[in-house]
Amino acid sequence: MKAAILQCDDILEKFQPLFDHYPKMIEHMFDGVATTPISFDTYDCRQCQFPDDINKYDFYLTTGSRSSVYEDQEWIHQMISFVQQLDKQKKKLIGICFGHQLMAMARGRRVEKSKNGWGIGVAKNRVIAHPEWMTEKPSEINILTSHQDQITELPDDTLVIAESDFCPFFIVQWGNHFLSIQGHPEWNAEYSKMLINDRRAIIPEARVSTGLDSLDIKLDNALFVDWILKFV
């Protein structure tokens, strides 16, 4: 299979020696899960780089981003237009965090800063829907998060797969071709810990403490990657 990674941010330079770049994280999250080889190409959307031929790839994935999807930046406007193009052609897209929210923007729905504040550390979510493509059907999925923004409304043709009281739209299927998650299945606990500590100046101390304590919870990254592969 061939996949295109739509890059929307970089890992902070001081963390790159340990964790490389976000596209590499996404590639590595398939290690040990994918049984069919996947080749990846990366497009830096911040430089307005997009595939010339959307039919070239079996599926697309986005990285997360420090930017908000509602910011007035040219690359974000172009990315929303590209997602709309993928949507119109019913191409498979996996949206991670920023990409999850991009799908809502591309569909004319709202994304805004949540009254619940920062979501950091491991998010425990209830699995409330089990589509036909889903072979393993757990009742809960635990995934790392780092976000302030949340989708606040969805179109009619969406299916909420996982939710929590903190984030009601955590994993969403949009029609039969888009699948998105508010969390980061490409991250590991060590990276999350370093990022939380680096953001202590902007995150309340009580939330930092809770987020760090949550990092002992077993992650379900491989489960979500299996869902991606079944979906595409």
C-alpha positions in Angstrom: 0.0 0.0 0.0 1.0 3.6 -0.5 0.2 6.3 2.0 0.7 10.1 2.1 1.5 11.9 5.4 0.2 15.4 5.5 2.7 17.1 7.9 1.3 20.0 9.9 4.0 20.6 12.5 7.5 19.7 13.6 8.7 18.2 16.9 10.5 20.9 18.9 14.2 21.0 17.8 15.4 20.1 21.3 13.4 16.9 21.2 14.3 15.8 17.7 17.5 13.8 18.6 15.3 11.5 20.7 12.1 11.4 18.8 12.9 12.5 15.2 9.9 14.1 13.3 6.2 13.6 13.4 6.0 11.8 10.0 8.6 9.2 11.3 6.4 8.7 14.4 3.5 7.9 12.2 5.5 5.5 10.1 6.8 3.7 13.2 3.4 3.3 14.7 2.6 0.7 12.0 5.6 -1.3 13.0 4.6 -4.8 14.3 0.9 -4.2 13.3 0.8 -3.9 9.5 1.2 -7.2 7.8 1.4 -5.7 4.3 4.3 -3.3 3.5 3.3 0.4 3.4 5.4 3.0 1.6 5.1 6.6 2.8 5.5 10.0 1.2 5.4 13.2 3.2 4.0 16.5 2.2 4.8 19.6 4.3 1.4 21.3 4.2 2.8 24.4 6.1 4.8 25.0 2.8 1.6 24.4 0.9 2.9 21.1 -0.5 0.1 18.7 -1.5 0.0 15.7 -3.9 -0.6 16.6 -7.5 -2.6 13.4 -8.0 -4.9 12.3 -5.2 -5.4 8.9 -6.8 -1.7 8.1 -6.2 -2.3 6.9 -2.6 -4.4 4.2 -1.0 -4.9 6.4 2.1 -3.8 9.7 3.7 -2.9 10.6 7.3 -2.4 13.9 9.0 0.0 14.8 11.8 -1.1 17.0 14.7 -0.2 20.7 15.0 0.4 23.4 17.5 -1.8 25.6 15.3 -5.5 25.8 15.6 -7.6 24.8 12.6 -9.6 28.1 12.8 -6.5 30.3 12.5 -6.4 32.6 9.5 -3.3 31.1 7.8 -3.0 30.4 4.1 -1.7 26.9 4.6 -4.6 26.0 6.8 -7.1 27.4 4.3 -5.4 25.3 1.6 -5.4 22.2 3.8 -9.1 22.6 4.4 -9.7 22.8 0.7 -7.5 19.7 0.1 -9.5 17.8 2.8 -12.7 18.8 1.0 -11.3 17.5 -2.2 -10.5 14.2 -0.6 -14.0 14.1 0.9 -15.6 14.8 -2.5 -13.6 12.0 -4.1 -14.2 9.7 -1.1 -10.5 9.1 -0.5 -9.5 7.4 2.7 -8.1 9.9 5.3 -7.0 9.3 8.8 -7.1 12.5 10.9 -4.9 12.8 14.0 -5.7 15.6 16.5 -5.4 18.7 14.2 -6.5 16.5 11.3 -9.5 15.3 13.3 -10.6 18.9 13.7 -9.8 19.7 10.1 -12.5 17.3 9.0 -15.1 19.3 11.0 -13.9 22.5 9.5 -14.0 21.0 6.0 -17.6 20.0 6.7 -18.5 23.5 7.9 -18.8 22.5 11.6 -17.4 24.2 14.7 -14.1 23.7 16.4 -13.3 25.9 19.5 -11.3 26.0 22.7 -12.9 23.6 25.1 -14.4 24.9 28.4 -12.8 21.7 29.9 -9.3 23.2 29.3 -6.2 21.2 28.4 -6.5 17.5 27.6 -3.0 15.9 28.3 -1.7 12.5 29.3 -3.7 9.3 28.7 -7.3 9.8 27.8 -9.6 6.9 28.8 -12.5 6.6 26.4 -15.6 4.5 26.1 -16.1 2.7 22.8 -19.7 3.2 22.0 -20.0 2.0 18.4 -18.5 -1.0 16.6 -18.7 -0.6 12.8 -18.6 -3.7 10.6 -15.0 -3.3 9.7 -13.9 -3.4 13.3 -12.9 -7.0 14.2 -11.6 -6.4 17.7 -14.4 -4.7 19.7 -13.3 -3.5 23.2 -15.3 -1.4 25.5 -12.5 1.1 26.2 -9.6 2.7 24.3 -6.7 4.6 26.0 -4.7 7.0 23.9 -2.3 9.9 24.6 -3.6 13.4 24.1 -2.5 17.0 24.0 -5.1 19.6 23.0 -7.2 22.6 24.0 -9.5 22.7 21.0 -12.4 20.3 20.4 -15.0 19.7 17.8 -18.3 20.9 19.2 -20.7 19.8 16.4 -20.8 17.0 13.8 -22.7 16.5 10.5 -25.4 13.9 10.2 -23.4 11.2 8.4 -20.9 10.7 11.2 -20.6 7.9 13.7 -19.0 8.6 17.1 -16.9 5.5 17.9 -15.3 6.6 21.2 -16.2 9.3 23.7 -15.5 10.5 27.2 -17.1 13.1 29.4 -14.1 15.4 28.7 -14.2 14.9 24.9 -17.5 13.7 23.5 -16.2 13.2 20.0 -12.9 11.4 20.5 -13.0 9.0 17.6 -15.3 9.6 14.7 -16.1 7.9 11.4 -17.2 10.3 8.7 -19.1 8.5 6.0 -17.2 5.4 4.8 -13.9 7.2 3.9 -12.7 9.4 6.8 -11.7 8.2 10.3 -10.3 10.6 12.9 -9.1 10.7 16.5 -8.6 13.6 18.9 -5.6 11.7 20.5 -2.1 10.8 19.3 -1.7 7.0 18.6 1.7 7.8 17.2 3.1 9.0 20.5 4.7 7.1 23.4 4.5 8.0 27.1 8.1 9.3 27.2 7.4 11.9 24.5 4.2 12.9 26.2 6.0 13.3 29.5 8.6 15.6 28.0 6.0 17.7 26.2 3.9 18.1 29.4 6.9 19.2 31.4 7.9 21.6 28.6 4.4 23.2 28.7 4.2 23.8 32.5 4.1 27.5 32.0 0.8 27.3 30.0 -1.0 24.4 31.7 -2.4 24.5 35.2 -0.3 22.6 37.7 -3.2 20.4 38.8 -3.7 19.3 35.2 0.0 18.7 34.8 0.1 16.4 37.8 -3.0 14.5 36.7 -1.6 14.1 33.2 1.8 12.9 34.4 0.1 10.4 36.7 -1.9 9.0 33.8 1.2 8.0 31.9 1.3 4.6 33.7 -1.9 3.5 32.0 -1.4 1.0 29.2 -1.8 2.5 25.8 -4.0 1.1 23.0 -1.9 2.5 20.1 -1.7 -0.9 18.4 -5.4 -1.4 18.6 -6.1 1.9 16.9 -3.5 1.2 14.2 -5.3 -2.1 13.6 -8.5 -0.2 13.2 -6.8 2.1 10.7 -5.7 -0.9 8.6 -9.1 -2.5 8.8 -10.8 0.8 7.8 -8.6 1.5 4.8 
